[in-house]
């Protein structure tokens, strides 16, 4: 980054976009290598999962339809039922493999991009080989933070499910005004979406904190929450835009590739490659932006990072003996 840290706090919405683009453009060779090695497989897995899930689920629906049309307790009924069971097992095993692969490549991509931008910030020498040697040592900390976030999301969804069940029970028992319950349902849906986006933003910034500071897990999430104070609206707008773009890419892929038989094989392949490249670019900029936001939030709260201390911190990671620096080494006293 060409800017001094005390200037980063004045970056607005478009300033953050511009700063992220400048970093990617200036170091395009390194980011291209990271993209081809880590982000491209991540994007391919995400899109391929949509196509394969559609195929597997279509087979399950056909088998279950055949099961409904078969006379119960006949030999054919038993074979069809066994087939349905196997297809469901295959479907859920594929889902498990998909989430595992997404988790691995997602954490590795995050670690690589965050470390790279930290090296840019401290003016350290950057090579692709060096980055790839560091990533396996850093991603474990990001993994711990992800697991804590996953638990938080799980509890959040449990609470949301309980609220929905209570809402439906009240709807059934009182048989009151339907418009009131519809409005209440919309309000609950909006409230759930706001909470989901908020937790997602905290998780994204906590991943950066886990690499650049000594905190991880729940402590990294608490630190992320503190850093976001005063910048939540700007950060929310950025992430909502990114989520919306990701949804557009997914919806378009579903319509033009998965269900786009009218375009022929070559047309579907062409659209598939296009959406793959678009998703790759989107993920790359998401990871760069969330790291830039970390420095912006630190600057906003006047938590100036000592570049020499951070450089030593990165060198410790590179040497393989990851002993995190204590807070007083990483950041100066708050102004």
C-alpha positions as CSV (number, residue, x, y, z in Angstrom):
1,X,0.0,0.0,0.0
2,X,1.3,3.4,-1.0
3,X,-0.8,5.2,1.7
4,X,0.3,5.8,5.3
5,X,-1.9,4.1,7.8
6,X,-3.3,7.3,9.3
7,X,-4.6,8.1,5.8
8,X,-6.5,4.9,5.5
9,X,-9.2,5.9,8.0
10,X,-10.4,8.5,5.5
11,X,-11.0,6.0,2.7
12,X,-14.7,5.8,1.9
13,X,-16.6,3.2,0.0
14,X,-15.1,4.0,-3.4
15,X,-11.7,4.7,-1.9
16,X,-11.6,1.1,-0.5
17,X,-12.6,-0.3,-3.9
18,X,-9.8,1.8,-5.6
19,X,-7.2,0.8,-3.0
20,X,-8.0,-2.8,-3.4
21,X,-7.9,-2.6,-7.2
22,X,-4.5,-0.8,-7.1
23,X,-3.0,-3.6,-4.9
24,X,-4.3,-6.3,-7.2
25,X,-3.1,-4.5,-10.3
26,X,0.3,-3.6,-9.0
27,X,1.0,-7.1,-7.8
28,X,-1.0,-8.9,-10.5
29,X,1.6,-11.5,-11.1
30,X,1.5,-12.8,-7.5
31,X,-2.3,-12.6,-7.3
32,X,-2.7,-14.3,-10.7
33,X,-0.6,-17.2,-9.3
34,X,-2.6,-17.4,-6.1
35,X,-5.8,-17.3,-8.1
36,X,-4.8,-20.1,-10.4
37,X,-3.5,-22.3,-7.6
38,X,-6.1,-21.7,-4.9
39,X,-9.0,-19.5,-5.9
40,X,-9.7,-21.2,-9.3
41,X,-10.2,-24.7,-7.7
42,X,-12.4,-23.0,-5.1
43,X,-14.6,-21.4,-7.8
44,X,-14.7,-24.6,-9.9
45,X,-15.7,-26.7,-6.9
46,X,-18.5,-24.2,-6.1
47,X,-20.0,-24.1,-9.6
48,X,-19.4,-27.9,-10.2
49,X,-21.3,-28.6,-7.0
50,X,-24.4,-26.9,-8.4
51,X,-24.3,-29.0,-11.6
52,X,-23.6,-32.3,-9.8
53,X,-26.1,-31.7,-7.0
54,X,-28.8,-31.1,-9.7
55,X,-27.9,-34.4,-11.5
56,X,-27.9,-36.4,-8.2
57,X,-31.1,-34.9,-6.9
58,X,-32.9,-35.4,-10.3
59,X,-32.0,-39.1,-10.1
60,X,-33.4,-39.3,-6.6
61,X,-36.6,-37.7,-7.7
62,X,-37.0,-40.1,-10.6
63,X,-36.3,-43.1,-8.3
64,X,-38.7,-41.9,-5.7
65,X,-41.4,-41.4,-8.4
66,X,-40.7,-45.0,-9.6
67,X,-41.0,-46.2,-6.0
68,X,-44.4,-44.6,-5.6
69,X,-45.6,-46.3,-8.8
70,X,-44.4,-49.7,-7.7
71,X,-46.5,-52.2,-5.8
72,X,-45.4,-52.3,-2.2
73,X,-43.6,-55.4,-0.8
74,X,-42.8,-56.7,-4.3
75,X,-39.2,-57.6,-5.3
76,X,-39.1,-54.6,-7.6
77,X,-40.2,-52.3,-4.8
78,X,-37.4,-53.6,-2.5
79,X,-34.8,-53.1,-5.3
80,X,-36.1,-49.6,-6.0
81,X,-36.1,-48.7,-2.3
82,X,-32.5,-49.8,-1.9
83,X,-31.6,-47.7,-5.0
84,X,-33.2,-44.7,-3.4
85,X,-31.3,-45.2,-0.2
86,X,-28.0,-45.6,-2.1
87,X,-28.7,-42.4,-4.1
88,X,-29.4,-40.4,-0.9
89,X,-26.2,-41.7,0.7
90,X,-24.3,-40.7,-2.4
91,X,-25.9,-37.3,-2.4
92,X,-24.9,-36.6,1.2
93,X,-21.4,-38.0,0.8
94,X,-20.9,-35.7,-2.1
95,X,-22.2,-32.8,0.0
96,X,-19.7,-33.7,2.8
97,X,-16.9,-33.9,0.3
98,X,-17.9,-30.5,-1.2
99,X,-18.0,-28.7,2.1
100,X,-14.6,-30.2,3.1
101,X,-13.0,-29.1,-0.2
102,X,-14.6,-25.6,0.0
103,X,-13.4,-25.3,3.6
104,X,-9.8,-26.3,2.7
105,X,-9.4,-24.1,-0.4
106,X,-11.3,-21.2,1.2
107,X,-9.0,-21.1,4.3
108,X,-5.9,-21.5,2.2
109,X,-7.0,-18.7,-0.2
110,X,-7.8,-16.4,2.7
111,X,-4.4,-17.1,4.4
112,X,-2.5,-16.6,1.1
113,X,-4.1,-13.2,0.3
114,X,-3.9,-11.8,3.8
115,X,-0.3,-12.7,4.1
116,X,0.5,-11.3,0.7
117,X,-1.2,-7.9,1.5
118,X,0.6,-7.8,4.8
119,X,3.9,-8.2,3.0
120,X,2.9,-5.4,0.6
121,X,2.0,-3.2,3.6
122,X,5.4,-3.8,5.2
123,X,7.3,-3.6,1.9
124,X,8.7,-7.1,2.3
125,X,9.9,-9.2,-0.7
126,X,7.1,-11.4,-2.0
127,X,7.5,-14.5,-4.1
128,X,4.8,-17.1,-4.9
129,X,7.0,-19.9,-3.5
130,X,7.4,-18.1,-0.2
131,X,3.7,-17.5,0.1
132,X,2.8,-21.1,-0.6
133,X,5.3,-22.2,2.0
134,X,3.7,-19.9,4.6
135,X,0.1,-20.7,3.9
136,X,0.0,-24.2,5.5
137,X,1.4,-22.7,8.8
138,X,-1.1,-19.9,8.9
139,X,-4.4,-21.5,7.9
140,X,-4.6,-23.5,11.1
141,X,-5.3,-20.3,13.1
142,X,-7.9,-19.3,10.5
143,X,-9.4,-22.8,10.8
144,X,-9.9,-22.4,14.6
145,X,-11.6,-19.1,14.0
146,X,-13.8,-20.7,11.3
147,X,-14.9,-23.5,13.7
148,X,-15.9,-21.0,16.3
149,X,-17.8,-19.0,13.7
150,X,-19.5,-22.2,12.5
151,X,-20.6,-22.9,16.1
152,X,-22.0,-19.4,16.4
153,X,-23.9,-19.8,13.1
154,X,-25.2,-23.2,14.2
155,X,-26.6,-21.7,17.5
156,X,-28.0,-18.7,15.6
157,X,-29.9,-21.0,13.2
158,X,-31.1,-23.1,16.2
159,X,-32.6,-20.0,17.8
160,X,-34.1,-18.9,14.5
161,X,-35.7,-22.3,14.1
162,X,-37.2,-22.2,17.6
163,X,-38.6,-18.7,16.8
164,X,-40.2,-19.9,13.6
165,X,-41.7,-22.9,15.3
166,X,-43.2,-20.6,18.0
167,X,-44.5,-18.2,15.3
168,X,-46.2,-21.1,13.4
169,X,-47.7,-22.4,16.6
170,X,-49.2,-19.1,17.4
171,X,-50.5,-18.8,13.9
172,X,-52.2,-22.2,14.1
173,X,-53.6,-21.7,17.7
174,X,-54.9,-18.2,17.5
175,X,-56.1,-18.2,13.8
176,X,-55.9,-14.4,14.0
177,X,-55.5,-11.8,11.2
178,X,-53.5,-13.4,8.4
179,X,-52.0,-10.0,7.3
180,X,-50.5,-9.5,10.8
181,X,-48.8,-12.8,10.7
182,X,-47.5,-12.2,7.2
183,X,-46.1,-8.9,8.2
184,X,-44.5,-10.5,11.3
185,X,-43.1,-13.2,9.1
186,X,-41.5,-10.7,6.8
187,X,-40.1,-8.8,9.7
188,X,-38.6,-12.0,11.2
189,X,-37.0,-12.9,7.8
190,X,-35.5,-9.4,7.5
191,X,-34.2,-9.6,11.0
192,X,-32.7,-13.0,10.3
193,X,-31.0,-11.8,7.1
194,X,-29.5,-8.8,9.0
195,X,-28.1,-11.0,11.7
196,X,-26.7,-13.4,9.1
197,X,-24.9,-10.7,7.2
198,X,-23.6,-9.1,10.4
199,X,-22.1,-12.5,11.6
200,X,-20.6,-13.1,8.1
201,X,-18.9,-9.7,8.2
202,X,-17.5,-10.4,11.7
203,X,-16.2,-13.8,10.5
204,X,-14.5,-12.3,7.4
205,X,-12.6,-9.7,9.4
206,X,-11.8,-12.2,12.1
207,X,-10.0,-14.3,9.6
208,X,-7.7,-11.4,8.8
209,X,-7.2,-10.8,12.6
210,X,-6.3,-14.5,13.0
211,X,-3.4,-14.1,10.6
212,X,-2.0,-10.7,11.5
213,X,-2.5,-10.8,15.3
214,X,-2.1,-13.2,18.2
215,X,-5.8,-13.7,18.7
216,X,-7.8,-16.6,17.2
217,X,-11.2,-18.2,17.6
218,X,-13.7,-16.4,19.8
219,X,-11.1,-13.7,20.7
220,X,-10.6,-12.9,17.1
221,X,-14.3,-12.6,16.6
222,X,-14.5,-10.2,19.6
223,X,-11.6,-8.2,18.2
224,X,-13.3,-8.1,14.8
225,X,-16.5,-6.8,16.3
226,X,-14.6,-4.0,18.1
227,X,-12.8,-3.0,14.9
228,X,-16.0,-2.7,13.0
229,X,-17.5,-0.1,15.3
230,X,-17.9,3.2,13.4
231,X,-17.5,1.5,10.0
232,X,-20.3,-1.0,10.0
233,X,-22.4,0.8,7.4
234,X,-19.6,1.0,4.9
235,X,-18.5,-2.5,5.5
236,X,-22.1,-3.8,5.3
237,X,-22.7,-2.1,1.9
238,X,-19.6,-3.6,0.5
239,X,-20.4,-7.1,1.7
240,X,-24.1,-6.9,0.6
241,X,-22.9,-5.9,-2.9
242,X,-20.5,-8.9,-3.0
243,X,-23.2,-11.3,-1.7
244,X,-25.6,-9.9,-4.3
245,X,-23.1,-10.4,-7.1
246,X,-22.4,-13.9,-5.9
247,X,-26.1,-14.6,-6.0
248,X,-26.4,-13.2,-9.5
249,X,-23.5,-15.5,-10.7
250,X,-25.1,-18.5,-9.0
251,X,-28.6,-17.8,-10.4
252,X,-27.2,-17.1,-13.9
253,X,-25.1,-20.3,-13.8
254,X,-28.2,-22.3,-12.8
255,X,-30.3,-20.8,-15.6
256,X,-27.7,-20.8,-18.4
257,X,-25.5,-23.8,-17.7
258,X,-27.4,-26.2,-15.4
259,X,-30.8,-25.7,-17.1
260,X,-29.5,-24.1,-20.3
261,X,-29.9,-27.1,-22.6
262,X,-31.3,-24.8,-25.4
263,X,-27.8,-23.3,-25.8
264,X,-26.2,-26.7,-26.7
265,X,-23.1,-28.2,-25.2
266,X,-20.7,-25.5,-26.5
267,X,-22.9,-22.7,-25.3
268,X,-23.2,-24.2,-21.8
269,X,-19.4,-24.7,-21.7
270,X,-18.9,-21.1,-22.8
271,X,-21.2,-19.7,-20.2
272,X,-19.6,-22.0,-17.6
273,X,-16.1,-20.7,-18.3
274,X,-17.4,-17.1,-18.2
275,X,-19.1,-17.6,-14.8
276,X,-16.0,-19.4,-13.5
277,X,-13.8,-16.4,-14.3
278,X,-16.3,-14.0,-12.9
279,X,-16.5,-15.9,-9.6
280,X,-12.8,-16.1,-9.4
281,X,-12.4,-12.4,-9.7
282,X,-15.2,-11.8,-7.2
283,X,-13.6,-14.1,-4.6
284,X,-10.2,-12.5,-5.1
285,X,-11.5,-9.0,-4.6
286,X,-13.5,-10.1,-1.6
287,X,-10.3,-11.4,0.1
288,X,-8.3,-8.3,-0.9
289,X,-11.1,-5.9,0.3
290,X,-11.5,-7.6,3.7
291,X,-7.8,-7.3,4.3
292,X,-7.8,-3.6,3.3
293,X,-10.8,-3.1,5.6
294,X,-8.7,-4.5,8.5
295,X,-6.1,-1.8,8.0
296,X,-8.9,0.9,7.5
297,X,-10.6,-0.1,10.7
298,X,-7.3,-0.2,12.6
299,X,-6.6,3.3,11.3
300,X,-10.1,4.5,12.2
301,X,-9.6,3.4,15.8
302,X,-6.0,4.9,15.8
303,X,-4.4,1.5,16.4
304,X,-1.3,2.1,14.4
305,X,0.5,-1.0,13.4
306,X,4.3,-0.9,13.7
307,X,5.5,-2.0,10.3
308,X,8.8,-3.3,11.6
309,X,7.1,-5.4,14.2
310,X,4.6,-6.7,11.8
311,X,7.5,-7.5,9.4
312,X,9.2,-9.5,12.1
313,X,5.9,-11.2,12.8
314,X,5.7,-12.3,9.1
315,X,9.3,-13.4,9.1
316,X,8.6,-15.7,12.2
317,X,5.7,-17.2,10.2
318,X,7.9,-17.8,7.2
319,X,10.7,-19.4,9.2
320,X,8.1,-22.0,10.4
321,X,8.2,-21.4,14.2
322,X,4.9,-19.5,14.5
323,X,5.1,-17.6,17.8
324,X,2.6,-14.8,17.6
325,X,3.7,-11.4,18.7
326,X,2.1,-9.9,21.7
327,X,-0.2,-6.9,21.3
328,X,2.3,-4.3,22.4
329,X,4.7,-5.4,19.6
330,X,2.1,-5.5,16.9
331,X,0.3,-2.2,17.6
332,X,1.3,1.0,19.2
333,X,-0.6,2.6,22.1
334,X,-4.0,4.0,21.0
335,X,-3.8,7.7,20.2
